[in-house]
Structures are given as C-alpha cells and as structure tokens.
C-alpha cells in the first residue's frame, strides 16, 4: 500500500519556499553505518546523505529547528536524530537526483510521534531462520503453482530472484531484522529452506482448518513442534483453501 505523511510545511518554514520531506534512516552494514534519506512520496526512493556536519546527529549541536510532524509546533526536548523517527525538511532546489548534500542546505526536522511509537513496539530484531512448508493435497494431486525451488527462490532469493521476501524485510527494516533458510537436520528439504508435506486428504475448507491439519502432521513427521525446529514457519497452500480464516 502507499505511505502517506501529512505535514503542513507552511507551519515550519516560510510558505514561499518549495520544500520536500524525507525520512532519515540509518543503514547498518557489517563494516559501516550509513545515514540516508527516504522520500516516501516518491515510491520510498532512498538517497545518500552527503557532507554530514561533524555535530551530526546531535540536533542541539547542529542548532537545528525541530517540529512535531502532526501539529507543526516547535519541539525543544529532542537531543538527536533517530533513524525512522525524524523527517528532514529540505528546500526542493537543494535536493539532488541521488543525494542530499548537507553542505548546501541547513535542514529543519519534524518528529513523527506516531512512527516513533510504532518503531518502539518493534521487538523482533536480528537474524531468524525460516522453514517453508509446501503443502500438497492427497496423493500430490493438489500443489502450489510454484515448485519447491520456485518458492525457495521467491522467499530466500538464492541468487536467482533479487526481489524476494527476505530481501524486502532486510531493506524495509534497514537490516534490523534478517531471515535465512532453516537448515535443521530433522527436516527433509525439497529445496533450500523448503519442506514438502502431503496431506492424506484433499485441500478444502477454511485456511484455518487446513492449517490445523498441516500442523498436526508436521509435528508427527518432525517428532517435535515446528516451533522447536525453526524461528518462523510459512505454510504455502494449493488452491482449494478458502481465503478466510
């Protein structure tokens, strides 16, 4: 879905200056930390922040103006820029195609209190392993459109599918949460991270009823609950499951 951010820029900087707003984010790589800016109204386009002042990310040392995003009122008790919580307000003429050069502009900042609340509710971080279950109907007559290998590529990438589920989580969380395929020795894999499971009946009824059948059979085949084998389990049903739970 689209991401919408409402802010009356006329409340925070002179109304005769055309401005853009971007979400300040910190990308943490194994050897580096990079501050970037995400333009949500441009399809979440991410650009580099160049020539950060020595005082970055201290708002007070930068002598930056800070406002509350929803109301436009001044905020005086914020100490530093926090990734994913602050928008930078920039004169449009100072925004380059692929970067924002802070040597050319003195930005103001807007704190998004709602985004802060949502971010601080995010408790899951780090690397987690995922087990994918490709469910088949009786005798394998019903199968997902994608093969086991196809599901593996769509979810984990495997160097084949560059836009995949794992990559999207990593990019959207700025590597705060990453996923890898499960490799537990108790699982018989049909493809990387993917196990196939054939039910003794046709796949029909609600997704919840089929989920219960799959969970029971998976526990039998593994000898333990799947929660003891993987951090997360994804069930992939063939057609026949009702879309409601």
C-alpha positions in Angstrom: 0.0 0.0 0.0 1.0 3.6 -0.3 2.7 5.5 2.5 1.2 8.9 3.3 2.6 11.6 5.6 0.7 14.7 6.4 2.5 17.8 7.4 1.7 21.5 6.9 5.1 22.7 5.8 3.9 26.3 5.9 3.9 25.9 9.7 7.6 25.0 9.8 9.3 27.1 7.1 8.4 30.1 5.1 5.4 29.3 2.9 7.1 30.9 -0.2 9.8 28.3 -0.3 9.0 25.0 -2.0 10.1 22.0 0.1 10.4 18.3 0.2 10.4 16.0 3.1 12.4 12.7 3.6 12.6 10.2 6.3 16.0 10.0 7.9 17.2 6.4 8.2 20.4 4.6 9.3 21.6 1.6 7.3 23.8 -0.7 9.3 26.1 -2.9 7.2 28.7 -5.3 8.6 31.5 -2.7 8.5 29.8 0.7 8.1 26.9 2.8 9.2 25.3 5.0 6.5 22.8 7.8 7.0 20.3 8.1 4.2 17.1 9.8 3.3 13.9 8.1 2.1 11.3 10.0 0.0 8.1 8.3 0.9 6.1 10.3 -1.7 8.5 9.1 -4.4 8.0 5.3 -4.0 10.2 5.1 -1.0 13.2 6.3 -3.0 16.4 6.3 -0.9 19.2 8.7 -1.5 22.6 9.3 0.2 23.2 12.0 2.8 26.5 13.7 1.9 28.8 16.0 3.9 27.1 15.4 7.3 28.2 18.0 9.8 30.7 17.0 12.5 27.9 17.5 15.1 25.6 15.0 13.4 23.3 13.5 14.7 23.1 16.0 17.6 20.2 18.3 17.0 21.3 20.8 19.6 24.9 21.0 18.3 23.6 21.5 14.8 21.3 24.2 16.2 18.5 22.6 14.2 14.9 23.6 14.3 12.7 20.7 15.3 8.9 20.5 14.9 6.1 18.0 15.7 5.0 16.5 12.4 1.3 16.4 13.0 0.8 19.9 14.6 3.8 21.8 13.3 4.6 23.1 16.8 8.2 23.6 17.9 9.8 20.8 19.9 12.7 21.6 22.2 13.5 18.5 24.2 14.9 16.2 21.5 18.6 15.5 21.6 19.5 13.8 18.4 18.2 12.5 15.1 16.8 8.9 15.5 16.5 6.7 12.5 13.0 6.2 11.3 11.5 8.8 13.6 12.6 12.1 12.0 11.8 13.7 8.7 14.2 16.2 7.2 12.6 19.3 5.6 14.5 20.5 2.6 14.3 23.2 0.0 13.5 21.5 -3.3 16.3 23.3 -5.1 18.8 21.8 -2.7 17.8 18.2 -3.4 19.9 16.4 -6.0 18.8 13.4 -8.0 20.6 10.7 -6.0 21.7 12.5 -2.9 21.2 15.3 -0.4 24.2 17.5 0.2 24.0 19.0 3.7 26.9 21.3 2.9 24.4 23.1 0.6 21.4 23.3 3.0 20.6 23.7 6.6 17.6 21.4 7.1 14.8 21.5 9.7 13.5 18.3 11.2 10.0 17.1 12.0 9.4 14.4 14.6 6.8 11.8 13.7 5.4 10.7 17.1 3.2 8.0 15.7 6.1 6.5 13.8 8.2 6.6 17.0 5.5 4.7 18.8 5.3 2.0 16.1 9.1 1.7 15.9 9.4 1.2 19.6 6.9 -1.6 19.5 9.1 -3.5 17.1 10.7 -6.0 19.4 12.0 -8.6 16.9 15.5 -7.8 15.6 18.5 -9.9 14.5 18.7 -12.9 12.2 15.9 -15.5 12.3 15.6 -18.8 10.4 12.5 -19.7 8.4 11.1 -23.1 7.4 8.7 -23.1 4.4 6.1 -25.9 4.1 4.8 -26.6 0.6 1.5 -28.3 1.2 0.1 -30.9 -1.2 -3.3 -32.5 -1.3 -3.9 -36.3 -1.2 -1.5 -38.2 -3.5 0.0 -34.9 -4.5 -2.9 -34.1 -6.7 -3.2 -30.5 -5.5 0.0 -28.5 -5.4 1.0 -24.8 -5.3 1.6 -23.1 -8.6 5.3 -22.6 -7.7 7.5 -25.6 -7.3 9.6 -26.1 -4.1 12.5 -24.5 -5.8 10.4 -21.6 -7.1 9.1 -20.9 -3.5 12.7 -21.0 -2.2 13.8 -18.5 -4.8 10.8 -16.2 -4.2 11.4 -16.2 -0.4 15.1 -16.5 0.0 16.4 -15.3 -3.3 19.2 -17.9 -3.7 21.0 -15.5 -6.1 18.2 -16.0 -8.6 15.3 -13.7 -7.5 16.8 -10.4 -6.5 13.5 -9.0 -5.1 12.4 -11.6 -2.6 10.7 -11.8 0.8 14.0 -11.9 2.8 15.5 -9.0 0.9 12.3 -6.9 1.4 12.3 -7.4 5.1 16.0 -6.6 5.3 15.6 -3.4 3.2 12.5 -2.1 4.8 13.9 -2.7 8.4 17.3 -1.4 7.4 18.8 -4.7 8.4 17.3 -4.7 11.9 15.5 -8.0 11.0 17.0 -10.5 8.6 15.9 -14.0 7.7 17.8 -17.1 6.5 16.6 -20.6 5.4 16.2 -23.2 8.0 18.8 -26.0 7.9 17.7 -28.2 10.8 18.8 -31.8 10.3 15.4 -33.2 11.4 13.9 -31.7 8.2 13.9 -33.4 4.8 14.2 -30.5 2.3 12.9 -30.4 -1.2 14.7 -27.1 -1.9 16.7 -24.6 0.3 14.6 -23.9 3.3 11.5 -25.7 1.8 9.9 -28.9 3.0 7.1 -30.6 1.1 4.2 -32.1 3.1 1.5 -34.3 1.6 -1.9 -34.5 3.4 -4.0 -37.6 3.4 -7.0 -35.7 2.1 -7.8 -33.1 -0.5 -7.2 -29.5 0.4 -10.6 -27.9 1.0 -12.3 -25.8 3.7 -11.0 -22.8 5.5 -7.3 -21.9 5.7 -7.5 -22.3 9.5 -8.9 -25.9 9.3 -6.1 -26.8 6.8 -3.5 -25.1 8.9 -4.6 -27.3 11.9 -4.2 -30.5 9.7 -0.8 -29.4 8.5 0.4 -28.5 12.0 -0.6 -31.9 13.3 1.1 -33.8 10.5 4.2 -31.7 10.6 4.6 -32.3 14.3 4.3 -36.1 13.6 6.9 -36.0 10.8 9.4 -33.9 12.7 8.8 -35.6 16.1 8.6 -32.2 17.7 6.6 -29.0 17.3 7.9 -26.9 14.3 8.4 -24.1 16.8 11.3 -26.2 18.2 12.8 -26.5 14.8 12.5 -23.0 13.3 12.0 -19.5 14.4 9.3 -19.0 11.8 7.2 -21.4 9.7 5.5 -20.4 6.5 2.7 -22.6 5.1 2.0 -22.5 1.4 -1.4 -23.9 0.4 -2.5 -25.0 -3.0 -5.8 -23.8 -4.4 -8.8 -25.2 -2.6 -8.2 -23.3 0.7 -10.8 -20.6 1.4 -9.2 -17.2 1.8 -10.8 -16.5 5.1 -9.6 -17.8 8.4 
